C-alpha cells in the first residue's frame, strides 16, 4: 500500500497510483487525510528508524517477532532470507506447507517465500499490465491481496486490472473473474465487474470473498459473482446486504462458521458479516487511535490487513499504530505485537517494532505473518511452545445411590492463552460393583457439577481441561455411592 519515494523508479508510475488514492496512497498522504478527518495527527508518522532496546527477556507466553525475508531495501531480488528484496509487500497468504505468498504491489509480482525464507517469483515480470500466461509471461497491475486454497492455487486481487486472477502451483496465471471494466455487475465470472478488489479470502467450501472498495463480493465455486453486503456508497451503516455501508475495505477473511470479517479502514472499524449478509460492527468505535478494550470501547488507526485463526481470533494489521492487534471471538481487542514505535526491531512482541503493516496471515500453528510494507520485509510472529492447563478434581465424595453428589474442581493456565479455558468431567468404575451407564452429570462442563449414580459402587471422576491447543486430565477423585 505504501509508495514512499525511495528510488527513482518509484516515480515512474506515480500518476497511475494517484488514480486509486484509497488503495495506493502513501502512508504520509493517508496520514494527512486522516489527520484532517480526525482532528489529530495519527501515530507512527515520525521519521522511520530502528530503535535499540535494552536486553529483554520475553514472558513465557509472549510471542516473538522475527524477519522471514527481506533486506529492508526498496528493490527486487530473489534469494534466501535477508538477501531477498521487496518493493511494496502488501497482501500475504500462507499454505499448509508453510509457504508464504506475497503480493509485491508496485513490483507487479507475486512472490513465494519458503519456510526457510528462500524467496522466488511465482508469477509476474515486474511490469505493470494485463496478460495471462506462465510465470514471468503474466502481467499484473498493482496486485493487492492474495489467498491460497488447499490445492495450492493462489488467488490474486489484481486491483488495477479490476480482476481476480488465479495462479496454479506451477505458476500458470488465468483470469478467474472480472471483465477489467470498473463496475459492480454481478453474474457469471466472465461478465462480472469490480470497482477495485483489495483483498480476497476463501471459505472451506471453496467460496471466495472479495473486499471490493465499499462492497463485499462473493464468488461461488460455479463462478457466479454476487454482492454479499454493501451499498457501494461510502458510509458506516450496519444492516442486511446492500443496506449496509463501508468506507474503503481492505483486509478480509472468513471463519469456520462462514462469518466474514473485514478491515473497514476509513471507518477505523472491524466489521462482521454473517452468511446471510447481515453486517455489524465487531470492534472499534470509529475514533482514530489505538485503545484496547471490548467491542466499541476499542479503537483502531487505519486497519488494513486481517486474518482469522482456527479458534476465531481475528488478527489486524493496525497500520498507523504500528501494531498487530488481536480480537478474541467475544470481541476483546488487545495488542498482540508491536511497541507502537516505528522501526524494524525483532524480538519479544512487546518491544518489536514495525513500519506500516499491511497484509496479515495466520497458519494452523498459530504463527502470524505480516507484510511490513515500509520495512520491505515479511515478518513472522511465533508463539512459544505452550504448556497445558493444570486441572484438579476435588476431595473424595460419597452419597446414597440415586442422589446428587457435589463435585469440585480447579483449572489454571500459566500461558494466558486468549481463549477461555473449558472443562468436562468423566466417570469410570474402579470397583467390582456399580454401573457407569447408571451415572449422569449435571453442569458437567463447570467446576462445580453434581454426579448421580443409581447403582451403588466405587467410581472415579476425572476432569479434563483445555485451552484450545492443549489439554490435561487429572488423576481423579473417588466417589462412592452406597
C-alpha positions as CSV (number, residue, x, y, z in Angstrom):
1,X,0.0,0.0,0.0
2,X,2.8,2.4,0.7
3,X,4.5,4.2,-2.1
4,X,7.0,6.4,-0.3
5,X,9.7,7.6,-2.8
6,X,12.9,5.7,-2.1
7,X,14.2,5.0,-5.6
8,X,13.9,6.9,-8.8
9,X,11.9,4.1,-10.4
10,X,9.3,4.7,-7.8
11,X,8.2,7.9,-9.6
12,X,7.5,6.3,-12.9
13,X,4.0,5.2,-12.1
14,X,3.0,7.8,-9.5
15,X,0.3,9.2,-11.8
16,X,-1.3,5.8,-12.1
17,X,-1.3,5.3,-8.4
18,X,-3.0,8.7,-7.7
19,X,-6.0,7.5,-9.6
20,X,-6.5,4.9,-6.9
21,X,-5.9,7.1,-3.8
22,X,-7.9,4.9,-1.5
23,X,-5.9,1.8,-2.3
24,X,-2.4,3.0,-3.2
25,X,-1.8,6.2,-1.2
26,X,1.5,6.6,0.6
27,X,1.4,6.4,4.4
28,X,2.2,10.1,4.7
29,X,-0.6,11.1,2.4
30,X,-3.1,8.8,4.1
31,X,-1.9,10.2,7.4
32,X,-2.7,13.7,6.3
33,X,-6.2,12.8,5.2
34,X,-6.9,11.0,8.5
35,X,-5.4,13.9,10.5
36,X,-7.8,16.2,8.7
37,X,-10.7,13.9,9.3
38,X,-9.9,13.1,12.9
39,X,-8.5,16.4,14.0
40,X,-5.2,14.9,15.3
41,X,-2.0,13.5,13.9
42,X,-2.0,9.8,13.6
43,X,0.6,7.8,15.5
44,X,3.5,6.3,13.6
45,X,4.1,9.2,11.2
46,X,7.5,10.1,12.6
47,X,10.7,9.6,10.6
48,X,11.3,5.9,10.2
49,X,14.1,4.4,12.2
50,X,15.3,1.5,14.2
51,X,15.5,1.7,18.0
52,X,17.7,-0.5,20.1
53,X,16.1,-1.6,23.3
54,X,18.0,-3.0,26.2
55,X,18.1,-6.7,27.0
56,X,14.6,-8.0,27.2
57,X,13.5,-11.5,28.4
58,X,10.2,-12.4,26.9
59,X,7.4,-13.7,29.1
60,X,6.8,-17.4,28.7
61,X,3.6,-16.7,26.9
62,X,4.8,-13.7,24.8
63,X,5.1,-14.1,21.0
64,X,8.4,-13.5,19.3
65,X,8.8,-11.4,16.1
66,X,11.4,-12.3,13.5
67,X,12.2,-11.4,9.9
68,X,11.4,-14.2,7.5
69,X,12.6,-12.4,4.3
70,X,13.7,-9.1,3.0
71,X,16.7,-6.8,3.2
72,X,14.8,-3.7,4.1
73,X,15.9,-2.0,0.8
74,X,13.4,-1.0,-1.8
75,X,14.4,-3.3,-4.6
76,X,13.6,-6.6,-6.4
77,X,15.8,-9.6,-5.7
78,X,15.1,-13.3,-5.1
79,X,17.3,-15.2,-2.7
80,X,17.4,-16.6,0.8
81,X,16.2,-14.6,3.8
82,X,17.9,-11.2,4.1
83,X,19.3,-11.4,0.6
84,X,15.8,-11.2,-0.9
85,X,14.3,-7.8,-1.6
86,X,10.8,-6.4,-2.0
87,X,9.4,-3.1,-3.2
88,X,5.9,-3.0,-1.6
89,X,4.9,-6.2,0.2
90,X,1.2,-5.9,0.5
91,X,-1.1,-8.9,0.9
92,X,0.2,-12.2,2.3
93,X,-1.2,-15.7,2.5
94,X,0.2,-19.0,3.9
95,X,-0.4,-22.5,2.7
96,X,-0.5,-25.8,4.6
97,X,3.2,-26.4,4.0
98,X,4.2,-23.0,5.5
99,X,5.0,-21.3,2.2
100,X,4.1,-17.6,2.3
101,X,2.7,-15.8,-0.8
102,X,3.2,-12.1,-1.2
103,X,1.6,-9.5,-3.4
104,X,4.6,-7.3,-4.1
105,X,2.3,-4.5,-5.1
106,X,4.3,-1.8,-7.0
107,X,6.6,-4.5,-8.4
108,X,3.6,-6.2,-10.0
109,X,4.8,-9.6,-9.0
110,X,3.5,-12.5,-6.8
111,X,6.4,-13.8,-4.7
112,X,6.7,-17.1,-2.8
113,X,8.7,-17.4,0.4
114,X,9.6,-20.9,1.6
115,X,9.6,-21.7,5.4
116,X,13.3,-21.2,5.4
117,X,13.0,-17.7,3.9
118,X,14.0,-18.6,0.4
119,X,12.2,-16.2,-1.9
120,X,11.3,-16.8,-5.5
121,X,8.9,-15.2,-8.1
122,X,5.7,-17.3,-8.7
123,X,4.3,-15.0,-11.4
124,X,4.7,-11.6,-12.9
125,X,7.5,-9.8,-14.7
126,X,7.7,-6.6,-12.7
127,X,5.9,-4.7,-15.4
128,X,2.5,-3.1,-15.0
129,X,0.0,-4.6,-17.4
130,X,-2.5,-7.3,-18.0
131,X,-1.6,-10.7,-19.5
132,X,-2.3,-14.3,-18.7
133,X,0.4,-16.9,-19.1
134,X,3.1,-18.9,-17.3
135,X,5.4,-17.3,-14.7
136,X,7.1,-14.1,-15.9
137,X,4.9,-14.1,-19.0
138,X,2.0,-12.9,-16.9
139,X,1.3,-9.3,-16.0
140,X,-0.4,-7.7,-13.0
141,X,-1.4,-4.1,-12.2
142,X,-0.8,-3.3,-8.5
143,X,-1.9,-6.7,-7.0
144,X,-3.1,-6.1,-3.5
145,X,-4.4,-9.2,-1.9
146,X,-3.6,-12.9,-2.2
147,X,-5.2,-16.1,-0.9
148,X,-4.3,-19.8,-1.4
149,X,-6.5,-22.8,-1.4
150,X,-5.9,-26.3,-0.1
151,X,-4.7,-27.5,-3.6
152,X,-2.1,-24.7,-3.7
153,X,-3.8,-22.4,-6.2
154,X,-3.2,-18.8,-5.4
155,X,-5.9,-16.2,-6.0
156,X,-4.9,-12.6,-6.5
157,X,-6.9,-9.4,-6.0
158,X,-5.4,-7.6,-9.1
159,X,-6.7,-4.2,-8.1
160,X,-5.5,-2.1,-11.0
161,X,-6.9,-4.6,-13.5
162,X,-10.2,-4.9,-11.7
163,X,-9.9,-8.7,-11.9
164,X,-9.5,-11.7,-9.7
165,X,-6.6,-13.8,-11.1
166,X,-5.8,-17.5,-10.4
167,X,-2.2,-18.9,-10.3
168,X,-1.7,-22.7,-10.4
169,X,1.0,-24.3,-8.2
170,X,3.1,-24.4,-11.5
171,X,2.8,-20.6,-11.9
172,X,0.2,-20.5,-14.8
173,X,-1.9,-17.4,-14.5
174,X,-5.6,-17.1,-15.7
175,X,-8.4,-14.7,-15.1
176,X,-10.8,-16.1,-12.6
177,X,-13.4,-13.3,-12.5
178,X,-13.9,-9.8,-13.9
179,X,-14.0,-8.1,-17.3
180,X,-11.5,-5.4,-16.4
181,X,-14.1,-2.7,-16.5
182,X,-14.9,-0.6,-13.4
183,X,-18.3,-1.6,-12.1
184,X,-20.3,-3.7,-9.7
185,X,-22.1,-6.0,-12.1
186,X,-23.0,-9.4,-10.7
187,X,-23.4,-12.6,-12.7
188,X,-21.1,-15.1,-14.3
189,X,-17.4,-14.5,-13.5
190,X,-16.6,-13.7,-17.1
191,X,-19.1,-10.8,-17.3
192,X,-18.9,-9.6,-13.7
193,X,-17.1,-6.3,-12.9
194,X,-15.3,-5.0,-9.8
195,X,-14.5,-1.5,-8.5
196,X,-11.0,-2.3,-7.3
197,X,-10.5,-5.5,-5.3
198,X,-8.1,-5.1,-2.4
199,X,-8.1,-8.5,-0.7
200,X,-9.6,-12.0,-1.1
201,X,-10.5,-14.9,1.3
202,X,-11.6,-18.4,0.7
203,X,-14.0,-20.5,2.7
204,X,-13.7,-24.2,3.5
205,X,-16.3,-24.9,0.8
206,X,-14.3,-23.1,-1.9
207,X,-16.4,-19.9,-1.9
208,X,-14.3,-16.7,-2.5
209,X,-15.0,-13.4,-0.8
210,X,-13.6,-10.2,-2.2
211,X,-13.1,-6.8,-0.4
212,X,-14.1,-4.6,-3.3
213,X,-13.8,-0.9,-2.3
214,X,-17.1,-0.4,-0.4
215,X,-18.7,-3.8,-1.0
216,X,-18.1,-7.4,-0.2
217,X,-18.5,-9.6,-3.2
218,X,-18.9,-13.4,-3.2
219,X,-17.8,-15.8,-5.9
220,X,-19.2,-19.4,-5.8
221,X,-17.4,-22.5,-6.9
222,X,-19.6,-22.4,-10.0
223,X,-18.1,-19.0,-10.9
224,X,-21.1,-16.8,-10.1
225,X,-20.4,-13.4,-8.6
226,X,-22.9,-11.7,-6.2
227,X,-22.8,-8.9,-3.7
228,X,-22.9,-10.2,-0.1
229,X,-23.0,-6.8,1.6
230,X,-22.5,-3.1,1.0
231,X,-24.4,-0.4,-0.9
232,X,-21.3,0.7,-2.8
233,X,-21.6,4.2,-1.3
234,X,-19.1,5.2,1.5
235,X,-20.7,5.0,4.9
236,X,-20.7,3.2,8.2
237,X,-24.2,1.7,8.4
238,X,-24.9,-1.7,9.8
239,X,-27.7,-3.8,8.4
240,X,-28.6,-6.5,5.9
241,X,-27.0,-6.8,2.5
242,X,-26.9,-3.7,0.5
243,X,-28.5,-1.6,3.2
244,X,-25.1,-1.7,5.0
245,X,-22.2,0.6,4.0
246,X,-18.4,0.6,4.3
247,X,-15.7,3.1,3.7
248,X,-12.6,1.7,1.9
249,X,-12.4,-2.0,2.7
250,X,-9.0,-3.6,2.8
251,X,-8.3,-7.0,4.6
252,X,-10.9,-9.8,4.5
253,X,-11.1,-13.3,6.0
254,X,-13.7,-15.9,6.9
255,X,-14.1,-18.1,9.9
256,X,-15.1,-21.8,10.2
257,X,-18.7,-20.7,10.7
258,X,-18.7,-18.8,7.4
259,X,-18.8,-15.4,9.0
260,X,-16.8,-12.8,7.1
261,X,-14.6,-10.2,8.8
262,X,-13.4,-7.0,7.0
263,X,-11.0,-4.2,7.9
264,X,-13.1,-1.1,7.3
265,X,-10.2,1.2,7.0
266,X,-11.5,4.7,6.8
267,X,-14.2,3.9,9.4
268,X,-11.4,2.6,11.7
269,X,-13.5,-0.5,12.5
270,X,-13.6,-4.2,12.0
271,X,-17.0,-5.3,10.7
272,X,-18.6,-8.8,10.8
273,X,-20.9,-10.2,8.1
274,X,-23.0,-13.3,8.7
275,X,-23.5,-15.9,6.0
276,X,-26.9,-14.2,5.4
277,X,-25.2,-10.9,4.7
278,X,-26.1,-9.1,8.0
279,X,-23.4,-6.6,8.8
280,X,-22.5,-5.5,12.4
281,X,-19.5,-3.7,14.0
282,X,-17.3,-6.3,15.6
283,X,-14.8,-3.9,17.2
284,X,-13.9,-0.3,17.0
285,X,-15.6,3.0,17.9
286,X,-14.6,4.7,14.7
287,X,-12.2,7.0,16.5
288,X,-8.7,7.2,15.1
289,X,-6.4,5.9,17.9
290,X,-5.1,2.7,19.4
291,X,-7.0,1.8,22.6
292,X,-7.6,-1.8,23.7
293,X,-10.9,-2.9,25.1
294,X,-14.2,-4.7,24.4
295,X,-16.0,-4.1,21.1
296,X,-16.8,-0.4,20.6
297,X,-14.6,0.6,23.5
298,X,-11.6,-0.2,21.4
299,X,-10.1,2.0,18.7
300,X,-8.0,1.4,15.6
301,X,-5.7,3.5,13.4
302,X,-6.4,2.7,9.8
303,X,-6.7,-1.1,10.0
304,X,-5.5,-2.8,6.8
305,X,-4.6,-6.5,6.9
306,X,-6.8,-9.0,8.6
307,X,-6.8,-12.8,9.3
308,X,-8.8,-15.2,11.4
309,X,-7.1,-18.2,13.1
310,X,-8.6,-21.6,13.8
311,X,-10.0,-20.5,17.1
312,X,-11.8,-17.5,15.8
313,X,-9.3,-14.9,16.9
314,X,-9.1,-12.0,14.4
315,X,-5.6,-10.5,13.8
316,X,-5.5,-7.0,12.4
317,X,-2.6,-5.0,10.9
318,X,-3.3,-1.7,12.5
319,X,-1.2,0.3,10.2
320,X,-0.6,3.7,11.9
321,X,-0.4,2.3,15.4
322,X,2.5,0.1,14.2
323,X,0.9,-2.9,15.9
324,X,-0.7,-6.2,15.2
325,X,-4.0,-6.2,17.2
326,X,-5.9,-9.3,18.2
327,X,-9.7,-9.6,18.7
328,X,-11.0,-12.6,20.6
329,X,-14.2,-14.3,19.5
330,X,-16.0,-12.3,22.2
331,X,-14.7,-9.0,20.8
332,X,-12.0,-8.1,23.2
333,X,-9.2,-6.2,21.5
334,X,-5.6,-6.3,22.7
335,X,-2.1,-5.5,21.3
336,X,-0.6,-8.7,20.1
337,X,2.8,-7.5,18.8
338,X,4.5,-4.1,18.4
339,X,5.5,-1.5,20.8
340,X,3.8,1.3,18.9
341,X,7.1,2.9,17.8
342,X,8.3,2.9,14.2
343,X,11.2,0.7,13.4
344,X,12.3,-2.8,12.4
345,X,13.3,-4.4,15.7
346,X,12.8,-8.1,16.1
347,X,12.4,-9.8,19.4
348,X,9.7,-10.1,22.1
349,X,6.4,-8.9,20.8
350,X,6.1,-6.1,23.3
351,X,9.3,-4.4,22.2
352,X,9.3,-5.3,18.5
353,X,8.7,-2.6,16.0
354,X,7.0,-2.3,12.6
355,X,6.6,0.3,9.9
356,X,3.2,0.4,8.2
357,X,1.7,-3.0,8.5
358,X,-0.4,-4.2,5.6
359,X,-1.2,-7.9,4.9
360,X,-1.8,-10.4,7.7
361,X,-2.0,-14.2,7.5
362,X,-2.0,-16.9,10.2
363,X,-1.3,-20.6,9.8
364,X,-2.6,-23.7,11.7
365,X,0.3,-23.5,14.1
366,X,-0.8,-20.0,15.2
367,X,2.1,-18.3,13.5
368,X,1.2,-14.9,12.2
369,X,2.8,-13.4,9.1
370,X,2.7,-9.7,8.1
371,X,3.7,-7.6,5.2
372,X,5.8,-4.9,6.9
373,X,5.5,-2.5,4.0
374,X,7.8,0.4,4.7
375,X,10.4,-2.0,6.1
376,X,10.2,-4.0,2.9
377,X,10.2,-7.2,4.9
378,X,8.0,-10.2,5.6
379,X,7.8,-10.6,9.4
380,X,6.9,-13.6,11.4
381,X,5.3,-13.7,14.8
382,X,5.7,-17.0,16.6
383,X,4.1,-18.2,19.8
384,X,6.4,-20.1,22.2
385,X,5.5,-23.7,22.9
386,X,2.5,-23.7,25.2
387,X,2.0,-25.7,28.3
388,X,-1.2,-27.5,29.0
389,X,-3.6,-26.1,31.7
390,X,-3.3,-27.7,35.1
391,X,-6.6,-29.3,36.4
392,X,-7.5,-31.0,39.6
393,X,-10.7,-32.6,40.9
394,X,-11.7,-32.1,44.5
395,X,-11.5,-34.5,47.5
396,X,-13.3,-37.9,47.6
397,X,-17.0,-37.7,47.9
398,X,-19.9,-40.1,48.8
399,X,-23.6,-40.3,49.0
400,X,-26.6,-42.6,48.7
401,X,-27.2,-44.2,45.2
402,X,-29.7,-42.2,43.3
403,X,-28.8,-38.8,44.9
404,X,-26.8,-35.9,43.6
405,X,-23.2,-35.7,45.0
406,X,-21.4,-32.4,44.7
407,X,-18.0,-32.3,43.0
408,X,-15.4,-29.6,43.0
409,X,-12.5,-28.9,40.5
410,X,-10.0,-26.3,39.6
411,X,-8.1,-25.3,36.5
412,X,-5.4,-22.8,35.7
413,X,-3.3,-21.8,32.7
414,X,0.0,-20.0,33.2
415,X,0.3,-19.2,29.5
416,X,-2.6,-16.7,29.5
417,X,-3.9,-18.2,26.2
418,X,-6.6,-15.8,25.0
419,X,-9.3,-18.4,24.7
420,X,-11.5,-19.3,27.6
421,X,-10.5,-22.5,29.5
422,X,-13.0,-25.3,29.1
423,X,-13.6,-28.3,31.3
424,X,-15.5,-31.5,31.1
425,X,-16.0,-34.3,33.7
426,X,-15.8,-38.0,33.1
427,X,-16.6,-41.0,35.3
428,X,-15.2,-44.6,35.3
429,X,-15.8,-47.6,37.5
430,X,-13.0,-48.7,40.0
431,X,-14.8,-51.4,42.0
432,X,-16.4,-54.7,41.2
433,X,-19.8,-53.2,41.9
434,X,-21.5,-50.4,40.0
435,X,-22.5,-49.4,36.5
436,X,-21.2,-46.4,34.7
437,X,-24.2,-46.3,32.5
438,X,-26.3,-45.5,35.5
439,X,-24.4,-42.3,36.2
440,X,-25.3,-38.8,34.9
441,X,-23.8,-35.3,35.4
442,X,-25.5,-32.0,36.0
443,X,-23.5,-29.0,34.9
444,X,-20.8,-31.3,33.5
445,X,-18.8,-28.5,31.9
446,X,-18.4,-26.4,35.0
447,X,-16.1,-26.7,38.0
448,X,-19.0,-27.5,40.4
449,X,-21.1,-30.2,38.8
450,X,-23.1,-33.0,40.5
451,X,-22.9,-36.7,39.8
452,X,-25.8,-39.1,40.3
453,X,-25.3,-42.9,40.0
454,X,-28.3,-45.1,40.7
455,X,-26.2,-48.3,41.1
456,X,-24.1,-48.5,44.3
457,X,-20.4,-48.8,43.8
458,X,-17.0,-47.1,43.8
459,X,-16.3,-44.7,40.9
460,X,-13.6,-42.2,39.9
461,X,-14.4,-38.8,38.4
462,X,-11.8,-37.1,36.3
463,X,-11.7,-33.5,35.0
464,X,-10.3,-32.6,31.5
465,X,-9.3,-29.0,31.0
466,X,-8.4,-27.4,27.7
467,X,-7.2,-24.0,26.5
468,X,-7.7,-24.9,22.8
469,X,-4.4,-26.3,21.6
470,X,-3.5,-28.1,24.9
471,X,-5.4,-30.3,27.4
472,X,-4.8,-32.0,30.7
473,X,-6.5,-34.8,32.7
474,X,-6.1,-35.0,36.5
475,X,-5.6,-38.3,38.3
476,X,-9.2,-38.3,39.6
477,X,-11.1,-38.4,42.8
478,X,-13.0,-41.3,44.2
479,X,-16.8,-41.1,44.6
480,X,-18.7,-43.8,46.4
481,X,-22.4,-44.5,46.1
482,X,-24.0,-46.6,48.8
